[in-house]
Amino acid sequence: MPPALQQETITLEQYEALPENRRAEVFDGVIYDMASPSQIHQTLSVELSNIIYNYIKSKKGDCRIFTAPFDVKLSDEPLIIVQPDIMVICDRDKLDGKRCNGAPDFIIEIVSPGNPADDYIRKLYYYKNAGVREYWIVDPRRRIVTVNNFEGNILSVQYPFDSVIKVNICDDLLIRFSEIADLLDI
């Protein structure tokens, strides 16, 4: 029986040397290329990030919001670098001008049709173990939002797109998905 193939791992320096236009994430030192986002994906990202940004601004909050592509280094050894679709970072000491070093407080991933397991399984595992407080999986094909509140150990509460969903890390931020879904043409 032939030996199992081992995937080549990369270092942070090798990752930083990749061409700027290459969209990639690293899990356990192995690089994975990412597809370009679709129109529906971009619409969801813009609408959700605007709602969250406006909320933080109205509250004069200390948290910062970033959208992909923006690197988050979850671990040095093994190297884990992700580019969440939307992230909220409340500890500004994690920001070094290039990336977030450590877990964001809140992450939203928008499911790509070609690789849903990445968001539902792989990233769920890494985000929970890295200390992300809240992780939403927005699935436009299935028209559901899966909310994972890791602080409360409540996993996988699913909401249809016509729901009003509270962001658990915020006192009073509610997102009305029916208003966003009307813009999607799906």
N, C-alpha and C positions, 0 to 999 in steps of 0.2 A: 504494500500500500504506500503511495507517495506521501511524503511529509506534508503537513498542512501549510498552506501559503501564509506567510506573515506579511502584513502590510507595513510598508515603510513609514516610520514616524518622523515628524518634523519638530524642530525647535521653534521657540518664539522668534529668534533671529531669522530663520528661514521663512516663517510665516510673514514677518514684516517685509521681507524682500520680494514677496509675490507682486506681480504687476497690480497697479492700483485698480484697474478695471475688472479684476478677477474677484467674483463673489464666492467666498468659501467660508466654511466653518471647520473647526478642528475638534474632534472628540477622541480622547485618549491618545493624542498625538497624531491621529490619522486625519488627513485633510479630505473634506467632502465639498465638491462644487455645488453651487446653488443655482437654480433656474431664475430667470428674470421674472418679476411679478406681473400678473395679468392686470387688466383694467379693473376688474372687480376687486382684486386684492388691493390695488392702489387706492381705489375709492374708499374702501373700508379703512385703510390705514390713515388716509388724510382726514376723514370724518372723525374717527375715534381719537386721533392725536389732537385735533382741534378742540374737541369737547374737553379732553383732559387738560390740555394747555390752558384753555380759557378758565377752567375751574381753578387750577393752581394759581393763575394770575389774579383771579378775583379774590382769592383768599390770602393773597400776598404770601404764598407758601414758599418754603425753602427747597422743595423738591424740584427736580429738573426732569423734563421729558425729552427723549431722543427717539428717533426712528432709524430704521435700517437704511443704509449700511452704517452701523456704528458698532465697533467691537466691544464685547464684554468678555474679559478673561475671568473665567470661573475658577481655574486652577492652573498652577505652573507645572505640577508633576502629578499625574500626567497632564499635558497641555490640553486645556479645553477653552476654546474661543468660539463664542456664538455671536450672531447678529440678529437679535430679536426684532420683530417687525416694529413693536412699540415697547418702550420701557420707561419706567419712572424710577429715578434714583434720588433718594432723600438724604443720603450721607455723601455730601460733596467731597469728602476726603477720598472717596473711591475714584474720583475723576482726576486724571493726570494730563489732560489736554489731548491725549490720543484715544483713550478708551476708558471704560469702567473696569476697575480691578476689584472683583468681588460681585456678589449677587445684587442685582437691582431689587427694589422693593416690590415692584409690580411689572409683570410682563404680559403682553398680548402677542400671540402668534396667530396669523391668519393662514388657514390650511391651504396648501397648494394641492391641486388634484392629483399631481403625479407622485406625491410622497406623503400621504396623510399620517403614516405611522411615525414619521419623524417628529411631528408635533404631539401626537397622542401618547407615544411610548418613550422614545429616546429623550426628547426635551423635558417631558414631565419628570422623568427619573433624575436628570441632571439638575434641573431647576429646583426640585424639592430638596435634593441632597446638598445643593450649594447654599441654601438659605433664602431663596426667593420667598417673599411673604404671600404673594397672590399671583396666580397664573391663569390667564384666560386663553382658551382655544376657540377661535371664531371660525366656524366652518360654513362658508357660503353655499356649498353644494348641498349640504344637509340642512342648512338654515337653522343651525343651533349654535349656542355659545355654551361651552363647558367651563365652569368656574371652579378653580381649585384654590381653596383658602387654606394654605399650609399652616398658618398660625393657629387656626381653629381645628386643624386636622380633619377638615371636611373636604373630601375629594370628589370630583366629578359630579357636581350638581349641574344638570343641563337645563337650558332655557331656550324656548323657541325664539325666532327673530322678532316676534311681535311683543316681546317682554320688555319690562323696565327692570334693569339690573343694577343693584347697588355695588359700587366698588368698595370692598370691605376695608381697605387700608385708609379710606377717607371717611370723614364724619357724615357727609351728606351728598356725595356725588352719585347721581343716578344717571344711567345711560339708557335712553329710549331707543331701542333697536328698531322699532317700527319706522321711525323717522329716517334712519340710515338705510334700512332695507328698501324703502321706496326709491332710493337713488340708484339701485344696483341693476335694474333691468334683468332680473333673473326670475 
